[in-house]
Amino acid sequence: MKLEYFQMVDRVEAFDPERRTIRCLARVPERSTVFEGHFPGYPVMPGTLLVETVAQAGGFLLMALDGYSRMPVLTQVVKARIRDAVEPGAILRIDAEVQQVSSGISAIEGQLSVADRRAAECEIRYRTMPFPAPELRDLVIARAREIGVPVTGAGTGGASR
């Protein structure tokens, strides 16, 4: 996890295209400038970044399912519940499942756990759109490969239009 670069997912542990689920892992860094203000003397991962972590796992799931033809853009956090503080060094397990895909709108439900203890849960909606530039699609596919998201069917050569 590189908080300052918004790279929230370290690796994919499981991907099931038939069930439309993904399980990812991420390790919260021991040190980050984020923790300097949140909170001095008691560093915890901000709730908004926990939601972002689930949103990124869900986004990778959606892209992998459609062969990276479209880019999901977060449009709505329908509900989010932070259940427990997440401290530096924690290993996060992120589970996401597609609930809906229709007319350019997709929805996932996700949860984030630390040591089998649920720390957060979210329902998130995305608008899907063509990648605005072939270079962005290529970077996303490279990042997906780096963390172990399946890229079969993604092809090469840039964005779908």
N, C-alpha and C positions, 0 to 999 in steps of 0.2 A: 504494500500500500504506500503510495506516494501522495500524501494529503495535499501538499502544495501544488501538485500537478493534476489533481483530481483523478488520479488513477487509483481507484478504490478496490479493484478486484486483483488479487495476486494470481489465482489459478482456478481452473474449473476442475471440480472433483467428479461430477457426474452430469451427464446431459442425456435426456430421454425425449427424442422428438415425437414419439407416439403419445406420451403423456404430457408433452409440452412443458417439461420442467428442466430446471438447471440447479445445480448445487455448486456454489463457489466458496473459496476460502480466501481470507485476507488476514494479515497480521497488522494490527495497529502499531505504528512505530513507537519506540520508547521515547523518542524526542521529536518534537515538531514545533515550529513557531506557533501553530494553532493552539498548543497547550499553554503558551505564555500568558494568554489572556483568558483561557477557559479551563480551569480557573487557577490563578496563582496559588501554589501550594497544594492544590488538589486537582491535578489534571484529569479531565474526562473528555471523551470524544463528544463533540457537539451533536445534538439530536438531528440537526439538519444534514450533517454528514453521514449519519446512520441511514437516513432516508435516501440520500444520494447513493450510498453503497448498494442498497436494494434496487434502486432505479437503474443503476448501471448493470447489475446482474440481469435484471429483466430486459434491458435493452439489448444486451448480447444474446439473450435467449431469442428475442424476436428477430434479430438480424440473422442468426444462425438458421432459424426455421424457414426464412424466406430467401436464403441464398445471398444475403447481403445486397438485395436489390433496392431496399429502401432503408432510410435512416429514421429511427424512432426519436422523437423529441418530446421530453416530458412536458405535459400540458396541465396535469392536475394531480395533486395528491388528495385523493378522495378521503382517505383517513390514514392517520398514522398514530401509533401509540408507542411511546418509549417506556419500556417497563423496568429497565435497570441501567445503571451507569456502566459505561464501557471505558476501562482504563487503558493507558498505554501498555503495549505488550500483549494485549488480549488477542487470541485467535478467534476470528469471526467465521461462523458458518452462515452462508447466505443461501436461502432457498427461495426460488421464484417459480410461479406457475402461471401460464397464460389462462386468463378467464374469458377473454373476448378478442376477436379480430374481425373487424368489419368496417367497410367504408372509410379506410384510412385512419381509424381510431382503434387502438389496442389497449387492453387492460391486463395488468398482472396483479396477483397477490403475492406478497413476499414476507419473509420473516428472517430475522437475524438472531443468531444464538451464540452464546459464549459458554463453553463447557456444558452443553446440553441444557442451558438455562436461557429461555427466550428473553432477549434484550429489547427487541423492537419488532413491530409488524406494520405492514403498509398495504394499502390498495392504491395503485398508481395507474394513471392513464397517459397514453402517448399519442401524438399525432405522427403518422408515418409519412415521409415525403422522399422524393428522390434525393440522393446525395447531391449537394450543391456544386461539388467539384470532384473530378476523378481522383485527385490527390488525397482528399479527405477519406474517400472510400478505401483507397489503398492503405492509408495509415490505420484506419479502423480494422481492416483485415489483418494487417501486420500485428496489431495489438492483440487481436483475437487469437492468432496463431501463437503469440508469445505466452498467453495465459492458458492456452489449451481449449479454446472454443472451437468446435468443428467448423471448418470452412469449405467442406465439399460443396460443390455447386455454386461457389462464389465466383468462379471464373476469374478472369483477369482483364485488365484493359480499361478500367475506369467505371464511371457511374452509369447507371441506367437512367435513361431520360424518357 
